[in-house]
Amino acid sequence: MISNCIAELRRPTKTSQAELAAAVGVTRQTIISLESGRYTASLPLAFRIARHFGRAIEDVFHYEGDD
Protein backbone atom coordinates (compact mmCIF):
# COMPACT_ATOMS: atom_id res chain seq x y z
CA MET A 1 0.00 0.00 0.00
CA ILE A 2 1.22 3.47 -0.85
CA SER A 3 -0.10 6.45 1.06
CA ASN A 4 0.54 10.11 0.44
CA CYS A 5 0.35 13.49 2.11
CA ILE A 6 -0.84 15.50 -0.89
CA ALA A 7 -3.76 17.10 0.95
CA GLU A 8 -1.49 18.12 3.82
CA LEU A 9 0.96 19.72 1.37
CA ARG A 10 -1.82 21.60 -0.45
CA ARG A 11 -3.32 23.20 2.67
CA PRO A 12 -0.53 25.62 3.70
CA THR A 13 -0.20 26.93 0.14
CA LYS A 14 -4.00 27.10 -0.30
CA THR A 15 -3.60 25.16 -3.55
CA SER A 16 -6.92 23.71 -4.69
CA GLN A 17 -7.26 20.21 -6.07
CA ALA A 18 -8.06 21.75 -9.46
CA GLU A 19 -4.95 23.96 -9.37
CA LEU A 20 -2.72 21.03 -8.48
CA ALA A 21 -4.32 18.89 -11.17
CA ALA A 22 -3.67 21.55 -13.82
CA ALA A 23 -0.08 22.02 -12.64
CA VAL A 24 0.77 18.31 -12.92
CA GLY A 25 -1.33 17.51 -15.99
CA VAL A 26 -4.17 15.39 -14.61
CA THR A 27 -7.84 15.88 -13.77
CA ARG A 28 -9.20 17.06 -10.44
CA GLN A 29 -10.81 13.64 -10.08
CA THR A 30 -7.34 12.05 -10.20
CA ILE A 31 -6.17 14.27 -7.33
CA ILE A 32 -9.32 13.41 -5.36
CA SER A 33 -8.69 9.70 -5.95
CA LEU A 34 -5.04 10.01 -4.93
CA GLU A 35 -5.87 11.87 -1.72
CA SER A 36 -8.56 9.37 -0.76
CA GLY A 37 -6.30 6.38 -1.44
CA ARG A 38 -8.47 4.94 -4.20
CA TYR A 39 -5.71 5.42 -6.77
CA THR A 40 -1.93 5.06 -6.68
CA ALA A 41 0.07 7.51 -8.75
CA SER A 42 2.23 6.31 -11.59
CA LEU A 43 5.90 6.96 -11.06
CA PRO A 44 6.02 9.89 -13.52
CA LEU A 45 2.97 11.48 -11.86
CA ALA A 46 4.45 10.94 -8.40
CA PHE A 47 7.60 12.76 -9.49
CA ARG A 48 5.60 15.65 -10.97
CA ILE A 49 3.61 16.05 -7.75
CA ALA A 50 6.75 15.91 -5.59
CA ARG A 51 8.50 18.47 -7.79
CA HIS A 52 5.47 20.74 -7.67
CA PHE A 53 5.82 20.93 -3.90
CA GLY A 54 9.62 21.08 -4.00
CA ARG A 55 9.90 17.81 -2.10
CA ALA A 56 11.57 14.45 -2.57
CA ILE A 57 9.19 11.76 -3.76
CA GLU A 58 9.69 9.90 -0.46
CA ASP A 59 8.42 12.96 1.42
CA VAL A 60 5.11 12.85 -0.47
CA PHE A 61 4.52 9.14 -1.01
CA HIS A 62 5.01 6.48 1.66
CA TYR A 63 5.25 2.73 1.08
CA GLU A 64 3.50 0.69 3.74
CA GLY A 65 4.02 -2.97 3.19
CA ASP A 66 6.17 -6.00 3.73
CA ASP A 67 9.86 -5.21 3.39
Rosetta blueprint (number, residue, H / E / L):
1 M L
2 I E
3 S E
4 N E
5 C L
6 I H
7 A H
8 E H
9 L H
10 R H
11 R H
12 P H
13 T H
14 K L
15 T L
16 S L
17 Q H
18 A H
19 E H
20 L H
21 A H
22 A H
23 A H
24 V H
25 G L
26 V L
27 T L
28 R H
29 Q H
30 T H
31 I H
32 I H
33 S H
34 L H
35 E H
36 S H
37 G L
38 R L
39 Y L
40 T L
41 A L
42 S L
43 L H
44 P H
45 L H
46 A H
47 F H
48 R H
49 I H
50 A H
51 R H
52 H H
53 F L
54 G L
55 R L
56 A L
57 I H
58 E H
59 D H
60 V H
61 F E
62 H E
63 Y E
64 E L
65 G L
66 D L
67 D L
